[in-house]
Amino acid sequence: MKKLKLFVWLLIIPIVGNAQCNPFFNLKNERKWEITNYNASKKLVSRQVNTVKSLEEKGDGWTATINMQSFNKKDKLDLEKDLEMTCEDGVIKLDMSRFFPEEMMAGFKDMNLNFETENLEMPSELEVGTTLNDASITVTGDIPFSMETNITDREVVAQESITTPAGTFDCYKITYNIEVKTMMTMEMKAVEWVAKDVGMVKSESFGRNGELSGTSLLTSFE
């Protein structure tokens, strides 16, 4: 299950700002925020510090480059990369390459990896009962290696108030399924809470047995 910490990468863009295209993800240059990840025993696993490097506004939206730094439980920098995020006609499109687990990305950083993706999307309006698009990523490498991740059955199931170290937020609760295919197939279920002007506030992932395997929390944003 360690290699399935995919919730770490899910909607990891909780920021407040000026680029008005989608009310859940309003951006501002140099905005910084932190996501902290815990295992099932609520012990620290890692944290991600994210900073908006650039923001290009267009007539119908924007394109942003976001720097992500991942630190392990000893607070050592394990991985740093730039991610792209776009908003067009009110729809956020998230680069699915972020769903490649961080510890595997660090291990394969010297390999030539190829990514084929169907982007994850977030519309500008949510309500209980809304269904969201499926998404996927397939990763192959120079050596015989292949990994496919599918995100399916995304649905808004409730509105709830969530409190994290960053504050208390009125959130939409979204559930979905994760399937990972490598040499074997592994399945997980996940829940995330997103708030207007903030993005993801909290995320949880569960194994096939229904037991909690990890939690991610918004711990700060500036």
N, C-alpha and C positions, 0 to 999 in steps of 0.2 A: 504493500500500500504506500510505502514511502515515495515511490516514483509516481504516485498518482496525486500529488499535491496540486492538482490543476486549479483548485479554487483560488490559489495564490494569484493566478493570472486573470481571473474573471473580473471584467469591468473594474480594472484597477486604476480608475481615473477620477477619484473624488475631488473636485476642485470648484472654486467659485471664481467668477470673473466677468469679462465684458463681451465676449464673442457670442452674440445671441443667435443661436440656430436651434438648439435643443435645450429645454429647461433643466434637464437632468445633468448636462455636461456643458456648463458655461466656462469658457477658458479665458485665461489672462497670462500674458508673458511673465515668465519667472515664477509662476505659482508653484508652490512646493507642498507635498503632502506625504504622509507615511502610512503604510499598511503593515500591521504586525500579525504574524502567523503563529498559531499554537497547535500542539498536537491534541489528541483526545484527552490527555491528562492535564490540559491547560498549561503545559510547559512551553516556553518560548522555543520556536523552531527557527524563525528567520524574520527579517523585516525588509521592506522595500521602500526606498526613498525615491520619489518621483518628482521631476521638475520639468515644467514646460520650457523647452529651449527656443522654440520658434512658433509663431502663429501667423498664418497667412489667411486673411479674411477675403472671401469672395462674395459675389452678389447673392448667391444662394446658400452660403455656408462658409466653411473654413477647412484648412488642413493644418494639423499641429504635429510637431515633433516633440516627443516626450522622452527625456532621459530617465532610465530606470537603473538604480543601483541596488543590488541584493546583498544583504549582509547575513552571515550565518549566526548561530546562537552565541558564538564567541565575539560577535560584532566585527568579524573580519569580512572585508569585501570579497565576495565570491564571483560576482558577475556584474557587468555593466553593459548596457546596450541602449540604443535609441529605437523607439517604437513610433509608428505613424498612426494617427487617428484622424478621421475625416468626418465632417458633417455636411450633408447635402439635402436640401429641401426638408429640413427638420429631422432627418434620419442619421443617427450616429452609426458609423461603420468601424468596427474594431478589428485590427489586424490579428488573425487567429494564430500567427506565429508565437504570440505570447502564451499560448496554451501548451507549448512544448515545455515539459517540466524543467525548472531551473537547474536542478542538480545534474540532469542529463545534458542540458545545454552547456554547462560548465565543463563537463567531461568530454564533450565533442567539439569544443571551441576551435580546435585545430583542424577539424575535418570540413570538407565542403558539403554542406547540407543543402538539400533542395526542398522547398516548401510549396505545396499546392493547397490553396485555401478557398473556403467559402466563408466570407466574413460574417461575424456576429453583428447583428443590428439592434439598435434601440430606437423606437419611434419617439416622437415628441409628446405623445399623449398615452397615458396608461390608465387602466381601470381594472377592477377585479373582473376576471373572466377573459381578459385580453390574452391571445396566444401570440407568441413571438416566433421569429424564423429559426430554423435549424441552422447549424454551422458545422464546419469540419476542417481538419488539417491533416495532410499526409506528408510525412517527412521521410526522405531517403538520403543515403549517404554514399560516399565513394566505395567504402567497404560494404559488403552485403548487410544492409540495415534498412528496416522500414518500420514506421510507426504511424498508425492512423487513429485520430481522435474525433469522435462524433458527439456533438451537443444536440440533444433532441428534446421534444416535448416541453418546451419552455412556456410557462403560463403564469400570469399574475393571479395569485390565489387569495391575497388579503392586503389590508392596509394596517400597519402596526407601528407603534412608537418604539424606537431602538435607542439605547444609551450605550455609548462607548467612551473611552477616555477623551475623545474629541468633542463630546457633547451629546445632546438628545435630539433625535431627528424623527420626523414623520415619514415613514417609508412605505414603499410598495414591496410586497414579498413575492419573489419569483422562484418557482421550482423548475427543475430540469433534470435530465438524465445525461450521464457521461459514459461513453463506451470507448475503451482503448484497446486497439488491436496491435500486438507485436507478435511474439511467438505464441502467445496465448491471448485470449480475450478477457478483459476485466471490465466490470461495470460498477458504476457508482451513481448515487443520487446527490443532488446538491440543492441548496437553498441560498438565495442572496436577497439582501434588503437594499433598495436604492432610494435615495431622497432627491427631491428637486434642489438644484443649485449645488449639490454635493456629490452625487454619483453613488458609488457603492459605499455603504456604511458597515455592512457585516456580511460574511459568507460562511456557510457550513457545508461540509461534505460528509457523506455517509457511505459505508461499504454495503455490499450486497446483503449482509445480515442486518442492515438497518442501524448498526452502531456508528456513533459519531467517530470520524477519523481525523477531523481537523477543523479549525476555525480561523478566519481572518477578520481583523477589526481595523477600522479607520482609527488611528491613534493620534494623529495630528494633521492639521492643514493650515497653511499660512496664506 
